[in-house]
Amino acid sequence: MAEPDLSQTSLLDLIVELLAGRVEPVRLTALLAELHRRTGQDVDTDPGAWRDWFLRTYPLDEVGRLRLEYAETRRRIREIERRALRKLGR
């Protein structure tokens, strides 16, 4: 399966997608490669580190900050759900 073309996607949208979670493995690989290609940063797969780097590097308006916060909140909720399901033995 070919990697998706993310070259026209804004950096903010790439970071938001990474923060939102539930990215398919092929897309995650492409997303991280595109972030690395454009930024020269190697923050690995840590969504929070990418968010922090982006906020330090690019000033955002309130809408941009809200998008990042919303995506981060969704990622945290999914992680809590995953842990709860593991505890239930599912």
C-alpha positions in Angstrom: 0.0 0.0 0.0 1.4 3.4 -1.0 2.0 6.1 1.6 -0.5 8.9 1.5 0.6 12.2 0.0 0.7 14.7 2.9 2.8 17.4 1.1 -0.2 19.8 0.8 -1.4 19.4 4.4 -0.5 22.2 6.7 1.9 21.6 9.6 -0.9 22.5 12.0 -3.2 19.8 10.5 -0.4 17.2 10.6 0.1 18.0 14.3 -3.7 17.9 15.0 -4.0 14.5 13.3 -1.1 13.1 15.3 -2.6 14.4 18.5 -6.1 13.1 17.7 -4.8 9.6 17.7 -6.2 6.5 16.0 -4.0 7.1 13.0 -3.5 3.9 10.9 0.1 2.6 11.0 0.8 3.4 7.3 -0.6 6.9 7.7 1.3 7.4 10.9 4.6 6.5 9.2 3.9 8.9 6.4 2.8 11.6 8.8 5.9 11.3 10.9 8.1 11.2 7.8 6.4 14.4 6.4 6.9 16.2 9.8 10.5 15.2 9.8 11.0 16.2 6.2 9.5 19.6 6.6 10.9 20.5 10.0 14.1 18.7 10.3 13.0 17.7 13.8 13.2 14.1 15.1 10.7 14.0 17.9 9.8 10.4 17.2 6.2 9.3 17.8 5.4 11.4 20.9 2.4 13.6 20.0 2.9 15.8 23.0 6.5 16.6 22.1 5.4 17.5 18.6 2.7 19.7 20.0 5.2 21.4 22.3 7.7 21.9 19.5 5.0 23.4 17.3 3.8 25.8 19.9 7.3 27.0 20.6 8.1 27.5 16.9 4.9 28.9 15.4 2.6 31.5 17.0 -1.0 30.4 16.9 -4.3 32.3 17.1 -6.9 31.2 19.5 -8.6 28.9 17.0 -5.3 27.1 16.3 -4.7 26.6 20.1 -8.2 25.3 20.6 -7.8 22.8 17.7 -4.6 21.5 19.4 -6.2 21.3 22.8 -9.2 19.5 21.5 -7.1 17.0 19.7 -4.9 16.4 22.8 -8.0 16.0 24.9 -9.4 13.3 22.5 -6.1 11.5 22.6 -6.0 11.5 26.4 -9.6 10.2 26.5 -8.8 7.4 24.1 -5.8 6.4 26.2 -7.9 6.3 29.4 -10.5 4.1 27.5 -7.7 1.8 26.3 -6.3 1.4 29.8 -9.8 0.8 31.3 -10.5 -1.9 28.6 -7.2 -3.6 29.4 -8.1 -3.7 33.1 -11.5 -5.3 32.3 -9.6 -8.0 30.3 -11.0 -7.1 26.9 
